Amino acid sequence: MSDSKKKDPQDPQIKESPVTYEIYAEMPDDGNRYEIADGQLELMSPGPNPYHQILLSELNRKIIDDCSNDYMIFFAPLDVILSDIEVRQPDLIMVHRSRLHIISNRGIEGAPDLVVEISSEFSLRRDKVQKTKAYAKYGIPEYWVIDMTNYTLEQYILHDRAYELVELYSGDERITSEKLQCVSFTMNDLMKDLSKLSN
């Protein structure tokens, strides 16, 4: 196909056509981050603020310290290719070492063992509604949403292709997982550096 006939996935005239991973991968870098949600290209929220990054860094450190013997741990930006028309970039991803075959040079191709989203006021609805449906549809067994508006962690477990909110953690309540038995930390552990910053 000549350059003059190539379709721009952001052209409003072709929004009816599903965006596939191949189209997404060939897009020029425009400085923004995108996901594919059921064949639709979605612009992600504004770049994460320092509070988000501190929380993600501390979460990543805790998970690596506790779980790296059994799991590979990744953090955004990294594509989780759930299907040709569903590509997401969770904040943190865990893949058991017995399932390393789903890791490729394109990203994670299939359902990780855990995905985590750190939600802000800009992404709360997407993380708690849209992504909950998508991650359940593609069989990710456990999903955490860390809500930065109240510093809680919502733990969702997959049952019959739908998530059940099984626990809500805050403060010094120890976060554990029946599936991910290496996990053991509190929200206060993650927030220790945040408390040193002024709002």
Buried (B, 14 or more C-beta within 10 A) or exposed (E): EEEEEEEEBEEEEEEEEBBBBEBBEEBEEEEEBBBBBBBBBBEBBEEBEEBBEBBBEBBBBBBEEBBEEBBBBBBBEBBBBBBBBBBBBBBBBBBBEEBEEBBEEEBBBBBBBBBBBBBBEEBBEBBBEBBBEBBBBBEBBBBBBBBBEEBBBBBBBBEEEEBEEEBEBBEEBEBBBEEBEBBBBBBBBBBEEBEEEEE
